[in-house]
Amino acid sequence: MSDTTHLEETLAHLTRQVEELSDVIARQDREIAVLTRRVEMLMNREAERELDQGGTVPLADQKPPHW
């Protein structure tokens, strides 16, 4: 096998790997965006629930007292 053929095969293999990794990263980016929105929604829902139960204004960013 010539050096040129070997380099072309290696380049094709690496190109395919980069494309596959790009697809994985794009999918993970979409999943992270969905999960982030869900966590924000759940935090808002919990804050509203705490407020409805007569608590003070919830401060979700505060660490628990035992930290």
Chimera marker file (.cmm) of the C-alpha trace (Angstrom):
<marker_set name="trace">
<marker id="1" x="0.000" y="0.000" z="0.000" r="1" g="1" b="0" radius="0.5"/>
<marker id="2" x="1.430" y="3.363" z="-0.924" r="1" g="1" b="0" radius="0.5"/>
<marker id="3" x="1.905" y="6.153" z="1.563" r="1" g="1" b="0" radius="0.5"/>
<marker id="4" x="-0.700" y="8.215" z="-0.277" r="1" g="1" b="0" radius="0.5"/>
<marker id="5" x="-3.306" y="5.460" z="-0.068" r="1" g="1" b="0" radius="0.5"/>
<marker id="6" x="-2.586" y="4.964" z="3.618" r="1" g="1" b="0" radius="0.5"/>
<marker id="7" x="-2.925" y="8.695" z="4.289" r="1" g="1" b="0" radius="0.5"/>
<marker id="8" x="-6.182" y="8.849" z="2.325" r="1" g="1" b="0" radius="0.5"/>
<marker id="9" x="-7.628" y="5.930" z="4.305" r="1" g="1" b="0" radius="0.5"/>
<marker id="10" x="-6.530" y="7.472" z="7.589" r="1" g="1" b="0" radius="0.5"/>
<marker id="11" x="-8.026" y="10.816" z="6.605" r="1" g="1" b="0" radius="0.5"/>
<marker id="12" x="-11.322" y="9.162" z="5.613" r="1" g="1" b="0" radius="0.5"/>
<marker id="13" x="-11.435" y="7.276" z="8.911" r="1" g="1" b="0" radius="0.5"/>
<marker id="14" x="-10.703" y="10.418" z="10.956" r="1" g="1" b="0" radius="0.5"/>
<marker id="15" x="-13.250" y="12.434" z="8.982" r="1" g="1" b="0" radius="0.5"/>
<marker id="16" x="-15.928" y="9.835" z="9.704" r="1" g="1" b="0" radius="0.5"/>
<marker id="17" x="-15.031" y="9.837" z="13.410" r="1" g="1" b="0" radius="0.5"/>
<marker id="18" x="-15.227" y="13.636" z="13.591" r="1" g="1" b="0" radius="0.5"/>
<marker id="19" x="-18.649" y="13.591" z="11.922" r="1" g="1" b="0" radius="0.5"/>
<marker id="20" x="-19.901" y="10.923" z="14.332" r="1" g="1" b="0" radius="0.5"/>
<marker id="21" x="-18.589" y="12.841" z="17.338" r="1" g="1" b="0" radius="0.5"/>
<marker id="22" x="-20.175" y="16.027" z="16.027" r="1" g="1" b="0" radius="0.5"/>
<marker id="23" x="-23.534" y="14.241" z="15.841" r="1" g="1" b="0" radius="0.5"/>
<marker id="24" x="-23.131" y="12.971" z="19.406" r="1" g="1" b="0" radius="0.5"/>
<marker id="25" x="-22.236" y="16.439" z="20.690" r="1" g="1" b="0" radius="0.5"/>
<marker id="26" x="-25.225" y="18.008" z="18.903" r="1" g="1" b="0" radius="0.5"/>
<marker id="27" x="-27.572" y="15.399" z="20.411" r="1" g="1" b="0" radius="0.5"/>
<marker id="28" x="-26.119" y="15.885" z="23.886" r="1" g="1" b="0" radius="0.5"/>
<marker id="29" x="-26.451" y="19.670" z="23.531" r="1" g="1" b="0" radius="0.5"/>
<marker id="30" x="-30.161" y="19.282" z="22.758" r="1" g="1" b="0" radius="0.5"/>
<marker id="31" x="-30.629" y="16.883" z="25.685" r="1" g="1" b="0" radius="0.5"/>
<marker id="32" x="-28.822" y="19.230" z="28.085" r="1" g="1" b="0" radius="0.5"/>
<marker id="33" x="-31.004" y="22.134" z="26.947" r="1" g="1" b="0" radius="0.5"/>
<marker id="34" x="-34.176" y="20.099" z="27.578" r="1" g="1" b="0" radius="0.5"/>
<marker id="35" x="-32.949" y="18.925" z="30.984" r="1" g="1" b="0" radius="0.5"/>
<marker id="36" x="-31.939" y="22.467" z="31.962" r="1" g="1" b="0" radius="0.5"/>
<marker id="37" x="-35.415" y="23.749" z="31.116" r="1" g="1" b="0" radius="0.5"/>
<marker id="38" x="-36.997" y="20.928" z="33.104" r="1" g="1" b="0" radius="0.5"/>
<marker id="39" x="-34.834" y="21.593" z="36.173" r="1" g="1" b="0" radius="0.5"/>
<marker id="40" x="-35.689" y="25.307" z="36.015" r="1" g="1" b="0" radius="0.5"/>
<marker id="41" x="-39.382" y="24.449" z="35.734" r="1" g="1" b="0" radius="0.5"/>
<marker id="42" x="-39.181" y="22.079" z="38.711" r="1" g="1" b="0" radius="0.5"/>
<marker id="43" x="-37.307" y="24.639" z="40.814" r="1" g="1" b="0" radius="0.5"/>
<marker id="44" x="-39.914" y="27.291" z="40.013" r="1" g="1" b="0" radius="0.5"/>
<marker id="45" x="-42.721" y="24.866" z="40.806" r="1" g="1" b="0" radius="0.5"/>
<marker id="46" x="-41.136" y="23.946" z="44.141" r="1" g="1" b="0" radius="0.5"/>
<marker id="47" x="-40.569" y="27.616" z="44.998" r="1" g="1" b="0" radius="0.5"/>
<marker id="48" x="-44.238" y="28.362" z="44.284" r="1" g="1" b="0" radius="0.5"/>
<marker id="49" x="-45.303" y="25.365" z="46.390" r="1" g="1" b="0" radius="0.5"/>
<marker id="50" x="-43.190" y="26.523" z="49.326" r="1" g="1" b="0" radius="0.5"/>
<marker id="51" x="-44.591" y="30.038" z="49.027" r="1" g="1" b="0" radius="0.5"/>
<marker id="52" x="-48.167" y="28.694" z="48.891" r="1" g="1" b="0" radius="0.5"/>
<marker id="53" x="-47.537" y="26.776" z="52.121" r="1" g="1" b="0" radius="0.5"/>
<marker id="54" x="-46.904" y="30.022" z="53.915" r="1" g="1" b="0" radius="0.5"/>
<marker id="55" x="-43.160" y="29.968" z="53.807" r="1" g="1" b="0" radius="0.5"/>
<marker id="56" x="-41.001" y="32.932" z="53.135" r="1" g="1" b="0" radius="0.5"/>
<marker id="57" x="-39.799" y="33.773" z="49.683" r="1" g="1" b="0" radius="0.5"/>
<marker id="58" x="-37.683" y="30.750" z="48.695" r="1" g="1" b="0" radius="0.5"/>
<marker id="59" x="-34.074" y="31.345" z="47.910" r="1" g="1" b="0" radius="0.5"/>
<marker id="60" x="-33.112" y="28.362" z="45.788" r="1" g="1" b="0" radius="0.5"/>
<marker id="61" x="-29.543" y="29.577" z="45.429" r="1" g="1" b="0" radius="0.5"/>
<marker id="62" x="-28.821" y="29.335" z="49.155" r="1" g="1" b="0" radius="0.5"/>
<marker id="63" x="-27.027" y="26.339" z="50.561" r="1" g="1" b="0" radius="0.5"/>
<marker id="64" x="-28.821" y="24.391" z="53.281" r="1" g="1" b="0" radius="0.5"/>
<marker id="65" x="-27.895" y="25.466" z="56.835" r="1" g="1" b="0" radius="0.5"/>
<marker id="66" x="-25.845" y="22.316" z="57.448" r="1" g="1" b="0" radius="0.5"/>
<marker id="67" x="-23.346" y="23.223" z="54.687" r="1" g="1" b="0" radius="0.5"/>
<link id1="1" id2="2" r="1" g="1" b="0" radius="0.2"/>
<link id1="2" id2="3" r="1" g="1" b="0" radius="0.2"/>
<link id1="3" id2="4" r="1" g="1" b="0" radius="0.2"/>
<link id1="4" id2="5" r="1" g="1" b="0" radius="0.2"/>
<link id1="5" id2="6" r="1" g="1" b="0" radius="0.2"/>
<link id1="6" id2="7" r="1" g="1" b="0" radius="0.2"/>
<link id1="7" id2="8" r="1" g="1" b="0" radius="0.2"/>
<link id1="8" id2="9" r="1" g="1" b="0" radius="0.2"/>
<link id1="9" id2="10" r="1" g="1" b="0" radius="0.2"/>
<link id1="10" id2="11" r="1" g="1" b="0" radius="0.2"/>
<link id1="11" id2="12" r="1" g="1" b="0" radius="0.2"/>
<link id1="12" id2="13" r="1" g="1" b="0" radius="0.2"/>
<link id1="13" id2="14" r="1" g="1" b="0" radius="0.2"/>
<link id1="14" id2="15" r="1" g="1" b="0" radius="0.2"/>
<link id1="15" id2="16" r="1" g="1" b="0" radius="0.2"/>
<link id1="16" id2="17" r="1" g="1" b="0" radius="0.2"/>
<link id1="17" id2="18" r="1" g="1" b="0" radius="0.2"/>
<link id1="18" id2="19" r="1" g="1" b="0" radius="0.2"/>
<link id1="19" id2="20" r="1" g="1" b="0" radius="0.2"/>
<link id1="20" id2="21" r="1" g="1" b="0" radius="0.2"/>
<link id1="21" id2="22" r="1" g="1" b="0" radius="0.2"/>
<link id1="22" id2="23" r="1" g="1" b="0" radius="0.2"/>
<link id1="23" id2="24" r="1" g="1" b="0" radius="0.2"/>
<link id1="24" id2="25" r="1" g="1" b="0" radius="0.2"/>
<link id1="25" id2="26" r="1" g="1" b="0" radius="0.2"/>
<link id1="26" id2="27" r="1" g="1" b="0" radius="0.2"/>
<link id1="27" id2="28" r="1" g="1" b="0" radius="0.2"/>
<link id1="28" id2="29" r="1" g="1" b="0" radius="0.2"/>
<link id1="29" id2="30" r="1" g="1" b="0" radius="0.2"/>
<link id1="30" id2="31" r="1" g="1" b="0" radius="0.2"/>
<link id1="31" id2="32" r="1" g="1" b="0" radius="0.2"/>
<link id1="32" id2="33" r="1" g="1" b="0" radius="0.2"/>
<link id1="33" id2="34" r="1" g="1" b="0" radius="0.2"/>
<link id1="34" id2="35" r="1" g="1" b="0" radius="0.2"/>
<link id1="35" id2="36" r="1" g="1" b="0" radius="0.2"/>
<link id1="36" id2="37" r="1" g="1" b="0" radius="0.2"/>
<link id1="37" id2="38" r="1" g="1" b="0" radius="0.2"/>
<link id1="38" id2="39" r="1" g="1" b="0" radius="0.2"/>
<link id1="39" id2="40" r="1" g="1" b="0" radius="0.2"/>
<link id1="40" id2="41" r="1" g="1" b="0" radius="0.2"/>
<link id1="41" id2="42" r="1" g="1" b="0" radius="0.2"/>
<link id1="42" id2="43" r="1" g="1" b="0" radius="0.2"/>
<link id1="43" id2="44" r="1" g="1" b="0" radius="0.2"/>
<link id1="44" id2="45" r="1" g="1" b="0" radius="0.2"/>
<link id1="45" id2="46" r="1" g="1" b="0" radius="0.2"/>
<link id1="46" id2="47" r="1" g="1" b="0" radius="0.2"/>
<link id1="47" id2="48" r="1" g="1" b="0" radius="0.2"/>
<link id1="48" id2="49" r="1" g="1" b="0" radius="0.2"/>
<link id1="49" id2="50" r="1" g="1" b="0" radius="0.2"/>
<link id1="50" id2="51" r="1" g="1" b="0" radius="0.2"/>
<link id1="51" id2="52" r="1" g="1" b="0" radius="0.2"/>
<link id1="52" id2="53" r="1" g="1" b="0" radius="0.2"/>
<link id1="53" id2="54" r="1" g="1" b="0" radius="0.2"/>
<link id1="54" id2="55" r="1" g="1" b="0" radius="0.2"/>
<link id1="55" id2="56" r="1" g="1" b="0" radius="0.2"/>
<link id1="56" id2="57" r="1" g="1" b="0" radius="0.2"/>
<link id1="57" id2="58" r="1" g="1" b="0" radius="0.2"/>
<link id1="58" id2="59" r="1" g="1" b="0" radius="0.2"/>
<link id1="59" id2="60" r="1" g="1" b="0" radius="0.2"/>
<link id1="60" id2="61" r="1" g="1" b="0" radius="0.2"/>
<link id1="61" id2="62" r="1" g="1" b="0" radius="0.2"/>
<link id1="62" id2="63" r="1" g="1" b="0" radius="0.2"/>
<link id1="63" id2="64" r="1" g="1" b="0" radius="0.2"/>
<link id1="64" id2="65" r="1" g="1" b="0" radius="0.2"/>
<link id1="65" id2="66" r="1" g="1" b="0" radius="0.2"/>
<link id1="66" id2="67" r="1" g="1" b="0" radius="0.2"/>
</marker_set>
